[in-house]
């Protein structure tokens, strides 16, 4: 009996040890599952007639992702990841279906912006079924049913072109929990007739027609200048690590996308600034501050040639203090930018209210019966944000 008791005691001890050893893995798994995701794959037609579409996508990217920072999944702010494909371009391999994965699924949105500004139009063999199938198979999609996974395909040729059945492609995406939303560049009726609406219906997505050449008016705001200045200060808190090429690329890409946003229509730079002020703007692949906070690297584990130039000559304690100081500065600057961004929203809303009131008074003063102005065609930005929010509401 004593030996039996000793045996059961050993089993109990080993069980406890096993449980204790398993706890870190379980805790880590729960930690990873705790942050939901919104994954968006953008599939752009880059044939000759699509310059307007590409321009809307590249200049509205920061408005899109900034708007998506307001979405909540299970009451939590999700991590945002974006991928980019181009299709319908004769400069791409015919054997691949004239398509290319430009950027894989990533949280580094500066990479997505850079790639969008590098897109060029050429020719035209637009195979929607092929590119939807490629995005469904090739991208690293989340396996969680709680995450939002969306494909957006935009173009202006019949949706059923090519040797891969679009219906099969859409159904395959839906089977993986991925919605397929379609954006037709043309009239609504033509998009319906050429199967763009049907494609969205097959994968629980949204269909929208847009005017790709529409120039969207935007008003400047008195906060824009200060937001730009704070953006420069924010960039100074980034500490590039890794090999020399990686350090240079990260800093260069960040600065160039600031310039691209500044050259875009009014509002794009402010939208980028607002996104950079949010917790969604993360660069752990090249920025040491983000990498440490995300648990990607440990400062003391980096080789000397992987360290940022600014800390290489410092002691271990001094390096840690320097990184913590930059993290605190960044948090402070981001808080100022976020507050300024909210003030900007209030200002623009008030300006719009005044404009609408003036227009109504003008119509009344000349004795003309007020009529609602024809609604402008939705933009690429609206098509994406509306569809993602609709998908999030179903979770």
C-alpha positions as CSV (number, residue, x, y, z in Angstrom):
1,X,0.0,0.0,0.0
2,X,2.8,2.3,0.9
3,X,4.4,1.7,-2.5
4,X,1.1,2.5,-4.2
5,X,0.9,5.7,-2.4
6,X,4.4,6.7,-3.3
7,X,3.6,5.9,-6.9
8,X,0.6,8.1,-6.9
9,X,2.6,10.9,-5.2
10,X,5.2,10.7,-8.0
11,X,2.5,10.9,-10.6
12,X,1.0,13.9,-8.8
13,X,4.4,15.7,-8.6
14,X,5.2,14.9,-12.3
15,X,1.8,16.2,-13.3
16,X,2.3,19.4,-11.4
17,X,5.7,19.9,-12.9
18,X,4.3,19.2,-16.4
19,X,1.5,21.7,-15.8
20,X,4.0,24.3,-14.6
21,X,6.2,23.7,-17.6
22,X,3.3,24.0,-19.9
23,X,2.0,27.2,-18.4
24,X,4.4,29.6,-20.2
25,X,3.4,28.2,-23.6
26,X,-0.3,28.4,-22.8
27,X,0.2,31.9,-21.5
28,X,2.1,32.9,-24.6
29,X,-0.6,31.4,-26.8
30,X,-3.3,33.3,-25.0
31,X,-1.3,36.4,-25.3
32,X,-1.1,36.0,-29.0
33,X,-4.8,35.2,-29.3
34,X,-5.6,38.2,-27.2
35,X,-5.0,40.7,-30.0
36,X,-7.5,40.3,-32.8
37,X,-6.6,41.1,-36.4
38,X,-8.0,42.9,-39.4
39,X,-6.4,41.6,-42.5
40,X,-6.9,43.4,-45.8
41,X,-5.7,42.3,-49.2
42,X,-5.9,45.0,-51.9
43,X,-6.0,43.7,-55.5
44,X,-5.5,46.6,-58.0
45,X,-6.0,46.5,-61.7
46,X,-2.9,48.2,-63.2
47,X,-3.9,48.1,-66.9
48,X,-3.6,51.3,-69.0
49,X,-7.0,52.8,-67.9
50,X,-6.4,52.5,-64.2
51,X,-4.2,55.5,-63.3
52,X,-7.1,57.1,-61.5
53,X,-7.8,54.0,-59.3
54,X,-4.1,53.7,-58.4
55,X,-4.0,57.4,-57.5
56,X,-7.0,57.1,-55.2
57,X,-5.6,54.0,-53.5
58,X,-2.2,55.5,-52.8
59,X,-3.4,58.9,-51.7
60,X,-6.3,57.6,-49.6
61,X,-4.3,54.8,-47.9
62,X,-3.7,56.7,-44.7
63,X,-7.3,57.8,-44.5
64,X,-8.4,54.2,-44.8
65,X,-6.1,52.8,-42.1
66,X,-6.7,55.8,-39.9
67,X,-10.5,55.2,-40.1
68,X,-10.0,51.5,-39.3
69,X,-8.2,52.3,-36.0
70,X,-11.7,53.1,-34.7
71,X,-13.0,49.5,-35.3
72,X,-13.2,47.2,-32.3
73,X,-13.3,43.4,-32.3
74,X,-14.6,41.9,-29.1
75,X,-14.1,45.3,-27.5
76,X,-10.4,45.4,-28.4
77,X,-8.4,47.4,-30.9
78,X,-7.3,44.9,-33.5
79,X,-3.9,44.7,-35.2
80,X,-4.1,45.9,-38.8
81,X,-2.3,44.1,-41.6
82,X,-2.4,44.9,-45.4
83,X,-1.3,43.0,-48.5
84,X,-1.1,44.4,-52.1
85,X,-1.4,42.7,-55.4
86,X,-1.5,44.1,-58.9
87,X,-3.1,42.4,-61.9
88,X,-4.1,43.1,-65.5
89,X,-0.7,44.4,-66.4
90,X,1.0,43.1,-69.6
91,X,4.4,43.7,-68.0
92,X,3.7,40.8,-65.6
93,X,4.3,37.1,-66.5
94,X,1.5,35.7,-68.7
95,X,2.0,32.2,-67.1
96,X,1.1,33.7,-63.7
97,X,-2.1,35.2,-65.1
98,X,-0.6,38.7,-65.4
99,X,-0.6,39.2,-61.6
100,X,2.0,39.8,-58.9
101,X,2.1,39.8,-55.1
102,X,3.6,43.3,-54.5
103,X,3.6,43.2,-50.7
104,X,2.8,40.1,-48.5
105,X,0.5,40.5,-45.5
106,X,2.3,43.0,-43.2
107,X,1.8,45.5,-40.4
108,X,4.5,47.7,-41.9
109,X,2.2,50.1,-43.8
110,X,5.0,52.3,-44.9
111,X,6.0,49.4,-47.2
112,X,2.5,49.3,-48.6
113,X,2.5,53.0,-49.3
114,X,5.9,52.8,-50.9
115,X,4.7,50.0,-53.2
116,X,1.6,51.8,-54.2
117,X,3.5,54.9,-55.2
118,X,5.8,52.7,-57.4
119,X,2.9,51.0,-59.3
120,X,2.8,51.7,-63.1
121,X,0.0,50.9,-65.6
122,X,0.6,48.9,-68.7
123,X,-1.6,46.9,-71.2
124,X,-4.6,44.9,-70.0
125,X,-5.5,41.3,-69.4
126,X,-7.6,41.5,-66.3
127,X,-8.3,38.1,-64.7
128,X,-10.2,38.6,-61.5
129,X,-10.7,35.0,-60.7
130,X,-6.9,34.3,-61.0
131,X,-5.9,37.1,-58.7
132,X,-8.5,36.3,-56.1
133,X,-7.3,32.6,-56.1
134,X,-3.7,33.7,-55.8
135,X,-4.4,36.0,-52.8
136,X,-6.4,33.3,-51.1
137,X,-3.7,30.7,-51.5
138,X,-0.5,32.7,-51.2
139,X,-1.1,35.1,-48.3
140,X,-0.6,34.2,-44.6
141,X,-4.2,34.5,-43.5
142,X,-5.3,34.2,-39.8
143,X,-6.9,30.9,-38.9
144,X,-9.1,32.5,-36.2
145,X,-12.8,32.9,-37.0
146,X,-12.8,36.0,-34.7
147,X,-10.5,38.0,-37.0
148,X,-11.7,40.1,-40.0
149,X,-10.2,38.9,-43.3
150,X,-11.1,40.8,-46.4
151,X,-10.1,40.8,-50.1
152,X,-10.8,43.9,-52.2
153,X,-10.5,43.6,-55.9
154,X,-10.8,46.7,-58.0
155,X,-11.0,47.1,-61.8
156,X,-13.2,48.0,-64.8
157,X,-13.3,44.9,-67.1
158,X,-15.8,42.0,-66.9
159,X,-15.3,40.1,-63.7
160,X,-15.5,36.7,-65.5
161,X,-12.5,37.1,-67.8
162,X,-9.7,34.6,-67.8
163,X,-9.3,30.8,-67.4
164,X,-10.0,30.6,-63.7
165,X,-13.7,30.6,-62.7
166,X,-14.4,33.7,-60.6
167,X,-17.2,31.9,-58.8
168,X,-14.8,29.1,-57.7
169,X,-12.3,31.6,-56.5
170,X,-14.8,33.6,-54.5
171,X,-16.2,30.4,-52.9
172,X,-12.7,29.2,-52.0
173,X,-12.1,32.5,-50.2
174,X,-15.4,32.3,-48.4
175,X,-14.6,28.7,-47.3
176,X,-11.5,30.2,-45.5
177,X,-13.6,32.9,-43.8
178,X,-12.4,35.6,-46.2
179,X,-14.9,38.0,-47.6
180,X,-14.4,39.3,-51.2
181,X,-15.6,42.8,-51.8
182,X,-15.6,44.2,-55.4
183,X,-15.0,47.7,-56.5
184,X,-16.0,48.4,-60.1
185,X,-14.6,51.6,-61.7
186,X,-17.6,52.7,-63.7
187,X,-21.4,52.9,-63.5
188,X,-23.3,50.7,-61.0
189,X,-25.4,49.1,-63.7
190,X,-22.4,48.1,-65.8
191,X,-20.7,46.6,-62.7
192,X,-23.8,44.5,-62.0
193,X,-24.0,43.4,-65.7
194,X,-20.4,42.3,-65.8
195,X,-20.6,40.1,-62.6
196,X,-18.8,42.4,-60.1
197,X,-21.8,42.4,-57.8
198,X,-22.2,38.6,-58.2
199,X,-18.6,38.0,-57.2
200,X,-19.2,39.9,-53.9
201,X,-22.4,38.0,-53.2
202,X,-20.6,34.7,-53.5
203,X,-18.1,35.6,-50.8
204,X,-20.3,37.5,-48.4
205,X,-18.6,40.8,-49.4
206,X,-19.8,44.2,-50.5
207,X,-20.1,45.6,-54.1
208,X,-19.6,49.2,-54.9
209,X,-19.1,51.2,-58.0
210,X,-16.8,54.3,-58.0
211,X,-15.6,57.1,-60.2
212,X,-11.9,56.4,-60.3
213,X,-11.1,59.8,-61.8
214,X,-13.1,61.7,-59.2
215,X,-11.1,64.5,-57.6
216,X,-12.1,64.7,-53.9
217,X,-12.1,68.1,-52.4
218,X,-10.6,68.6,-49.0
219,X,-10.2,71.7,-46.8
220,X,-7.0,72.6,-45.1
221,X,-7.1,73.1,-41.3
222,X,-5.2,75.4,-39.0
223,X,-3.8,72.3,-37.2
224,X,-2.1,70.9,-40.3
225,X,1.2,72.8,-39.9
226,X,1.7,71.8,-36.3
227,X,0.8,68.2,-37.0
228,X,3.6,68.2,-39.7
229,X,6.1,69.6,-37.2
230,X,5.2,67.0,-34.6
231,X,5.6,64.4,-37.3
232,X,9.2,65.4,-37.8
233,X,9.8,65.3,-34.0
234,X,8.2,61.8,-33.9
235,X,10.5,60.5,-36.6
236,X,13.5,61.5,-34.4
237,X,12.4,59.0,-31.8
238,X,12.9,56.0,-34.1
239,X,16.1,54.0,-33.6
240,X,17.0,51.8,-36.5
241,X,18.7,48.5,-35.7
242,X,19.9,45.5,-37.7
243,X,22.4,45.5,-40.5
244,X,23.4,48.8,-42.2
245,X,21.1,48.2,-45.2
246,X,18.1,47.5,-43.0
247,X,18.7,50.5,-40.9
248,X,18.9,52.8,-43.9
249,X,15.9,51.4,-45.6
250,X,13.6,51.7,-42.6
251,X,14.5,55.4,-42.0
252,X,14.4,56.2,-45.7
253,X,11.0,54.6,-46.3
254,X,9.5,56.4,-43.3
255,X,10.7,59.8,-44.5
256,X,9.7,59.2,-48.1
257,X,6.2,58.3,-47.2
258,X,5.9,61.5,-45.2
259,X,6.9,63.3,-48.4
260,X,4.4,61.3,-50.5
261,X,1.6,62.1,-48.1
262,X,2.5,65.8,-48.1
263,X,2.4,65.9,-51.9
264,X,-1.0,64.2,-52.0
265,X,-4.4,66.0,-51.8
266,X,-5.1,68.1,-48.7
267,X,-5.9,65.8,-45.8
268,X,-3.6,62.9,-46.7
269,X,-0.7,64.2,-44.6
270,X,-2.9,64.9,-41.6
271,X,-4.4,61.3,-41.9
272,X,-0.9,59.9,-42.0
273,X,0.0,61.9,-38.9
274,X,-3.1,60.7,-37.1
275,X,-2.2,57.1,-37.9
276,X,1.4,57.6,-36.8
277,X,0.0,58.9,-33.5
278,X,-2.0,55.7,-33.0
279,X,-0.9,52.5,-31.5
280,X,-1.3,50.9,-34.9
281,X,1.8,52.5,-36.4
282,X,4.5,49.9,-35.5
283,X,7.8,49.2,-37.0
284,X,9.4,46.4,-35.0
285,X,11.2,45.0,-38.0
286,X,13.6,47.9,-38.0
287,X,12.9,50.2,-35.0
288,X,14.5,49.2,-31.8
289,X,11.9,50.9,-29.5
290,X,9.0,49.1,-31.1
291,X,10.9,45.8,-31.3
292,X,11.7,45.8,-27.6
293,X,8.1,46.8,-26.6
294,X,6.7,44.1,-28.9
295,X,9.1,41.5,-27.4
296,X,10.8,40.9,-30.8
297,X,14.4,41.5,-29.5
298,X,16.3,42.0,-26.3
299,X,18.7,44.9,-26.2
300,X,21.5,42.9,-24.5
301,X,21.2,40.1,-27.1
302,X,22.0,42.3,-30.1
303,X,25.5,42.1,-31.6
304,X,27.5,45.3,-31.7
305,X,27.1,45.7,-35.5
306,X,23.3,45.3,-35.1
307,X,23.0,48.1,-32.7
308,X,21.9,51.6,-33.7
309,X,24.9,54.0,-34.1
310,X,23.5,56.3,-31.3
311,X,23.9,53.6,-28.6
312,X,26.9,51.6,-29.8
313,X,29.4,53.5,-27.6
314,X,27.2,53.5,-24.5
315,X,27.3,51.0,-21.6
316,X,24.5,48.4,-21.2
317,X,22.8,50.5,-18.5
318,X,23.1,53.7,-20.6
319,X,21.7,51.9,-23.7
320,X,18.6,50.8,-21.8
321,X,18.1,54.3,-20.4
322,X,18.5,55.8,-23.9
323,X,15.8,53.5,-25.4
324,X,13.4,54.1,-22.6
325,X,13.9,57.9,-23.0
326,X,13.0,57.7,-26.7
327,X,10.0,55.6,-25.9
328,X,8.7,58.2,-23.4
329,X,9.3,61.0,-25.8
330,X,7.5,59.1,-28.6
331,X,4.5,58.5,-26.3
332,X,4.4,62.2,-25.4
333,X,4.5,63.4,-29.0
334,X,1.9,60.9,-30.1
335,X,-0.4,62.1,-27.4
336,X,0.0,65.7,-28.6
337,X,-0.7,64.6,-32.2
338,X,-3.7,62.6,-31.2
339,X,-5.2,65.5,-29.3
340,X,-4.5,67.9,-32.2
341,X,-6.0,65.4,-34.7
342,X,-9.3,65.4,-32.7
343,X,-9.3,69.2,-32.6
344,X,-8.8,69.1,-36.4
345,X,-11.8,66.8,-36.8
346,X,-14.0,69.1,-34.8
347,X,-12.9,72.1,-36.8
348,X,-13.6,70.5,-40.2
349,X,-17.0,69.3,-39.0
350,X,-17.9,72.8,-38.0
351,X,-16.6,74.2,-41.3
352,X,-18.7,71.7,-43.2
353,X,-21.8,72.6,-41.1
354,X,-21.3,76.3,-41.9
355,X,-20.9,75.6,-45.6
356,X,-24.1,73.5,-45.7
357,X,-26.0,76.3,-43.9
358,X,-24.7,78.9,-46.4
359,X,-25.7,76.8,-49.4
360,X,-29.2,76.3,-47.9
361,X,-29.5,80.1,-47.2
362,X,-28.3,80.9,-50.8
363,X,-30.9,78.7,-52.4
364,X,-33.7,80.2,-50.2
365,X,-32.7,83.8,-50.9
366,X,-33.2,83.5,-54.6
367,X,-36.5,81.8,-54.2
368,X,-35.3,78.5,-55.7
369,X,-36.8,75.4,-54.2
370,X,-34.0,73.6,-52.4
371,X,-33.0,70.4,-54.0
372,X,-30.6,67.9,-52.7
373,X,-27.3,68.0,-54.6
374,X,-26.6,64.8,-56.5
375,X,-24.5,62.5,-54.3
376,X,-20.9,62.2,-55.4
377,X,-19.8,58.7,-56.4
378,X,-18.2,56.9,-53.5
379,X,-14.4,56.8,-53.5
380,X,-12.0,53.9,-53.1
381,X,-11.6,54.9,-49.4
382,X,-15.3,54.7,-48.8
383,X,-15.6,51.3,-50.5
384,X,-12.9,49.8,-48.3
385,X,-13.8,51.3,-44.9
386,X,-17.5,50.6,-45.3
387,X,-16.9,46.9,-46.2
388,X,-14.4,46.3,-43.4
389,X,-16.7,47.9,-40.8
390,X,-19.6,45.8,-42.1
391,X,-17.5,42.6,-41.8
392,X,-16.4,43.6,-38.3
393,X,-20.0,44.0,-37.2
394,X,-20.7,40.4,-38.0
395,X,-18.0,39.1,-35.6
